[in-house]
Amino acid sequence: MLAITAHSLEIIAHRGYSAKAPENTVAAFAAGWEAGTDACELDLHLTADDKVIICHDKDTRRTTGVLKVIAKTAFDELRKLDAGSWKGEQWKGEKLPTLDESISTLPEGSQRFFLEIKCGKEVVPALARELARWRPREKQLAFISFDQEALAAAKKSMPWMNCYFLSGTKDKNKQPRTLAQVIAMATSAGLDGLDLGLDWPWSKAMVEQIHDAGLKVYAYTANKPADIQRLAAAGVDGITTDDPVLTKQSISTP
């Protein structure tokens, strides 16, 4: 049996409990907390009128059926869209949520929200404004992003927030990255950890190398029991998954 149990690492529901409810909606976050997940992840963008809204893609076509480029569209116009019907009739009327609506679903205690910055550093002032009231619950919030500049700006503006750098084994130009390079990128920006994809050669030695650099290490996005068990055995601090219930079962199964 695995020596690691479901209680010794964070299970992070990817875009909420997205295997069950429409991703990045209040319904998905509520389903994640109800299922007992340790954390939920969400994706955020900046609207044309300088407000934060929750959506994975840079446009709304996939999850609403209506094409609106978020950065070029006003917040009120985006809020009129139906972000639930694509997943099922029972989700009809779910909106693209605000950051505040999303965080308001978070139970008091030790559970967390991982807030992924999907745009650039231009969103940081809006985030600082909107997150100010959540400062008393700072331990329950963290930023993640593939954009090193955005994360560095967020850390500088909100040093109380944990910030984890997302990376695959290649950069946006498809050039290879080494683990040493990614560790250096995180430490030079004063970040708190790494959040790395399944394409990395996960092992205990790899995780120890990251921990020895003073960084936490998380993994995304694992949905197969074999992958989940491999990551847990390597000693990661957390696993992002579409199905937190399956993940808990996988790491507690012989």
N, C-alpha and C positions, 0 to 999 in steps of 0.2 A: 504494500500500500504506500502511496505517496506520503512522505513525511510532512508535506505542506498541506494545510487544511484551508477551507474556504474563509477562515477568519484571520489568516496570517498574511494575506495580501489583498489589495483593493480590487474589487470587481467593478468595472466602469461600464455602465450601459451606454453604448454608442448611439448618440443622437436620441437619448432616452431608450426605452425598451422598444427599439425599432423593429424587432422581430414580431412584435405584437400590435403596436399602435403606430400611427403615422409619425415618421421621424421629425424631430425638432418641433414638437408641439407640446402644449401643456399636458395633453392626454398621455403622450409617451413618457414624459417625466414623472407624472403621477403613477403610471403603471410600473415604472422602474422602482420608485420608492415603495410601492405596495408589495412588489416582489422581493423586497429586502436587499436590493443592490447597495453597494457601498458608495457608489458615486454615479452621476450621470454626466455625459458629455454633451455639449451643444456647440453649434457653429453660428458665428455672428458676423454681420456685415454692417456697413454704414450706408444709410440712405442718402438721397440727394439733398435732403434738408437737415442733415447732420444729426440723425437719430440712429440708434442701434436697433436692429431687428434680427430675428433668429431664422436662419435658413442656411443650408449647406452650399448650394450652388450660387454662382454670381447672378443667375437669373432664376425666375420662378416657374419656368415652363414645366419641369419634370414633376414637381409636387403640387402644382395648382392647375396645370393645363392652360395657363395664360402666360404669355411671354412678357415679362417685365424685367429689365436690367435693374438690379437693386440700387446700384450707385447712381443711376439716372432717374430714379423714381421717388416720389415723395412718400413719406411714411404712411399717411392716411390712405393713399391709393393702394399701397401694398396690403394694408389691413383689411381691405374689402375682399381679398381673394380667399378662396376656399382651399385650405391646405390639408384637408382630411379625406375628401371623397375618393381620391385616387387609391387609398388603402382599403376602403370599404364604406358602404352606405352608412354604417353606424357612426362613422367619424365625420360625416358631413357637417360643415360649418366650423371646423377647427381653423383657427386663424394662425398666421405667422405671428408668434408671440413676441412680446417685448422682452428685454433682458430682465426687467423687474418682475414681470409675470412669471418668468421661468424660475428665477431664484426664489420667488415666493412659495414655490412648491416644495422647497428644500426643508426637510424636518430639522428641528433643533437637535443638536448633538454632534456626532462625529462624521456623518455622511457629507459628501462634497459634490461640488459642481466643477467640472473642467470646462473652461470657457475657451473655445478655439477661435482665434482671430483669423478669419478667412480673407480679410482685405489687408491693407497695409497700415503703417503707423499713423495715418491720418485719423484713424478711429480712436486713438488713445485719449485725446481730450474729452470726447463724448463718454468713453468708458469711465474715466476718472470722475466725471460729474455723476453718472448714473450709479456708480458703485460706492460713492461716498457714504450713503446711508447703510451700506452693508459692512462697513469697516469693523463693527463689533463682532462680526462673524467671519473675520478674515481667514481663520484656519479652515473654513469650509469652502473656500474658493481657490481656484488656481487658473492661470492662463496657460494655454498651449498654442503653438503656431509653428508652421513651416518657415515663417518669415522672421529671420534673426533680428532684423532691424525693428520690426514691430514689437517683438518680445523685449528687446533691449529698451525701447522707448517706454513700454508698459512698466518694466521693472524700475526704471528711473522715475517715472511719474507716480507709481504706486509700489514703493519698496516693500510694503507689507504683504503683497501678493506673491505666492509661489509661482514661478514661471518655468515651464518645461519645454524644451526645444524638440519639435517633431522632425524626424528625418527617416528617409529610406536610405538605401545604399548608394543612390545616385542623386545628384542635385537636379534643379529644374532644367538644366541643359543636358541632362542624361550623362553627366560625367561622374565617374566613381568617387565615392567618399570612403575614407577609412574611419574606423572607430576613433582613432587618435585625433583626427581632424574634427570630428563632431564633438568630442569631449572638449577640445580647445575652443571651438566656437561657443559652446555653452559657458565655459568658465570665463572666457574673455568678456562676455556680455554680462557677467554676474548673475547668471541664471541658476536655478536650483536643481535641475535634472534634465534627463532625456526621455523622450517618448518615441520609441523606435519601431519600425515596421517588421513584419514577419520575414521580410527578405534578408534580414541580418542573420549571421550564423550563430544563433543563440546557444550559449553554453554557460556553465557556472563561471568559467574563467572570464568570459566576456562581461558578465554581470559584476564580478569582483573588480574588474578593471574600472568600470564606471563608478562603483561604490568607493574604490580607493581614491578616486578623483574628487570625492566629496559630493557626488551627485546621486540623486534618486534615479531609478530607471523603470519605465513603464513600457508596455508593448501594445501595439495595435495591429490589425483588428482580428482577433482570433475567434473563430466560430466552430472549429472542428475539435473534438475531444483530444485527439493526438497532439495538435498544436498547443492547446490549453495546458495539457499535462507537461509538455516539453518546456513551456515557459515557466510554469510553476516550479518544476524541478530545477530550473536554472537559477531560481531565487529572485525573480523580478519583484518589484514593489507593487505592481498592479497590472491588470490585463483589461484592455478595452474589447468589448464584445457586443454583438447585436442581441445576444440572448443571455442575460445574467443568470437565469435559472439553470440553463444547460451548463454554463461555466462552473457554477457552484457544484453541480452534480459531478462534473468531469474531474474536478480536483479533489473530490472526496471519495472517488471510486477506486477500488483496487486495480 
